[in-house]
Amino acid sequence: MTVHASARWLVLLPLLLLVLLLTAMFAVADPSVALAQSATGGDTSGGGGGPTCLLGPLCGIGDLGTWLQQTITRIVTELLNGVLQDFVDAIVRFVNDVNFLTHTPENLSYNNDLVRQFQTTVQVLADGLLGVATLVSGYNIMLRPYLAGL
């Protein structure tokens, strides 16, 4: 999980807590509606006379308090696990970046942007100078017998 993923959780967490709080508030705040519906003895609608659920799709979750506690526990656990994993990854990256005794840090050598930029230029320059040294050595070998008397 990256730092950006943890930031997304931090943005979504207050929104999720607000939705859960509002759901719990509506379930607990107005019990008179549920009591009034369950207290009617002469139900003429034929619905069975049982109380109706005011929460809609949340009626099937069972005990709201237990569900809320489990959901918040799961969210906090996932958030803390993500933050902990990001922290461990950052420590490992730091150790790998500054450890120059046992291996070559890639950010300080072959993976450095400046090194990558001048790699081709230095390679062409070295090949050209090797070619010039070979050319001078070849002329020296060919012309040495004729220049010995000078």
Secondary structure, DSSP 8 states (H G I E B T S, - for coil): --HHHHHHHHHHHHHHHHHHHHHHHHHHH-HHHHHHHHH-S---S-S-S----SSGGGGGG--HHHHHHHHHHHHHHHHHHHHHHHHHHHHHHHHHHH--SSS--GGGTTT-HHHHHHHHHHHHHHHHHHHHHHHHHHHHHHHHHHHTT-
